[in-house]
Amino acid sequence: MLPLFRSAMLRLPTCFLACLLACLHLNPLQAQENREVTIAFVGPMDDPDAASGAQAAQMAIDEINAARPRGALALRLNVQNDKADVRLAQYFARYLSKTDAVAVIGHWTSTASIAAAPIYTEAGIAQLAPISWSSLFSMLPGQNHFQGVGSDDSAMRHTLQYLMPRLSLKKIMVIDDSAVLGVAMADSFEKYARAAGIDVLRQSVSTQTSDFNPPLLLARQERPELILFTGRGTQSAVIARNLKRLGITAKLLLTGPVVSSQFLERTSHTDEDIYAIVPGLPKENSGRMEVFRKRYTALFHREPAPFAMFAYDCVYVMAAAIRLAGVPERQRIIGALREVSHNGLMQPMAFNPDGTLKNPVFTLYQTEQGRWVVRKLVKAGN
């Protein structure tokens, strides 16, 4: 029989022979080790915070792959730049729906997340938005949307309850940036303030403007005790720098990614005049955050941006759902996300049936002697 087998082998085409020999030398586990499961990350890569989030997501991918048991599928990150633009967000959602991506971490802004969501719903692909606060996102039709942070409405309510007696609030100015999240946060804060009998001056600006003279000049005239701005970090810095220039004594409340030493250096603020409400536990909460910071800094040669750890946590949550699903199928991953629980760096992560985060956490900071100090930890149970 052996001579006959050798003779038959010699008559086989070379390419087929190579494939047959490869199969004889690879067991199923070894073959599976070469397979990858793709997770997408979408955000405005020209935004330093989103770019830092993408780096943190890749760091999580690398850690998970390094620790995976033999035979487990490797993860791969597909990063796309939507520039926080609605049309680009929808374009990339359609594109990713046709690729091998089994889930999406994104988008970075509430506006982009909401715009892309119906496309992911139609494609049956899980969408986990790391920092999309807007309650409008979780209210969208479909069972595939998951919110990585707590609701903007809850954050605004708890913040006002803390500040109202301490600042003796009688008049406030609320400035939104015309974006979905900014407007929603401003609406919530105004709603609760008016219900408490506080006079509200409402202003809106463009998401791209750097000219805040009109609302700030009005604030100098009307003298509110507090100014709330619900925009991004770069615009928040512009407002903070102009308060003293214009002689405005009102405290400033911010909602963007501002809790960093770099923000205070850019704005030259050392007084107790700025508050910031942000999702998640205090950055000083545990040694695990410091380990993350040191590893991130060693890899990327800069400090992680304030919200980068949310992307890191979301990758771990998605990896847990993929493992629980058993196979990398989109619909099974959506179902598994409702069952996973992960002790994240920023907060414990598990989801309600509607995709909202269970027991979300917020931290209220205040500036003091050139640093950010925790004033209140808000546990807003659903």
Secondary structure, 3 states (H helix, E strand, C coil): CHHHHHHHHHHCCHHHHHHHHHHHHCCHHHHHHCCEEEEEEEECCCCHHHHHHHHHHHHHHHHHHHHCCCCCCEEEEEEEECCCCHHHHHHHHHHHHCCCEEEEEECCCHHHHHHHHHHHHHHCCEEEECCCCCHHHHCCCCCCEEECCCCHHHHHHHHHHHHHHHHCCCEEEEEECCCHHHHHHHHHHHHHHHHCCCEEEEEECCCCCCCCHHHHHHHHHHCCCEEEECCCHHHHHHHHHHHHHCCCCCEEEECCCCCCHHHHHHHCCCCCCEEEEEECCCCCCCHHHHHHHHHHHHHHCCCCCCCHHHHHHHHHHHHHHHHHHCCCCHHHHHHHHCCCCEECCCCEECECCCCCECCCEEEEEEEECCEEEEEEEEECCC
